[in-house]
């Protein structure tokens, strides 16, 4: 009986060497599979980002059809208030409160304008401005009629809120925000879901930067009469990754990265004499706008940045 038991044990048992060999093989297989899975996930994220850019482009073309031009992208609003291109993009395609764009907007971060031409600035986005309607001597029916009138004037939203990935800036970065930025304003975030939303706890992306082309200019370099101006989003690019620590965006320290990454090498604007290989040329999308995602690493100015054009690389 003992002999049979020993034979049974030898037949079905594993030695320590066999177990370690099996573990090693599994570890090798995992090490081979993980990079492949990572590449698949990255490709999926890039496809989602391209699709989001396409949706934003359609929204901006609809805005242009209604108002004759793309929304501005300069870094300030009226009275030099900080209101960068990323925030103006969000206002144009969804409105400052998600109920659409008010055609009387002056692209101010406070959402006000001289609506009636009487020299008095008033909030345009009533559903999102606490206390404004309640401060008027109106009945509840009159207040409701005012809200309905305000919403009826709006255009859009040009982008579906479910696909816009619109997030308040203060829900991405720690507060208080520097440089006079109003954290309550929306930005459209990319699809890489690197950041944890402070309000919902869900993962979201980094702000998409928006630059409108100045078609009356012809240069593309740091300084000069540029078609695109890197300063349009300098306050957002200047924010360190406060959600992560104190990591500085490379483009904040070297704005020339923007011009290098958006340069179309096939179409120089003019050739100096003698020829200079580094002479600035024509940017991609010189007649419209540039959309700019920080990419999978969440840093503006690194090789994985994503734009709404193909570099042909």
Secondary structure, DSSP 8 states (H G I E B T S, - for coil): -HHHHHHHHHHH---HHHHHHHHHHHHHHHHHHHHHHHHHHHHHHHHHHHHHHHHHHHHHHHHHHHHSS-----SB-GGG-B--HHHHHHHHHH-TTSS-B-TT----TT-EE-TTSSS--EES-GGGSTTTTTTS---HHHHHHHHHHHHHH-B--SS-HHHH-EEEGGGTS-SS-STT--TTSEEEB-SS--EE-TTT--EE--B-EEEE--TT--B-SSSSSBSS-GGGGHHHHTS--TTTSS---HHHH-THHHHHHTEETT--S---SS--TT---EETTTTSEEEEE-TTTT-TTSTT-EESS----
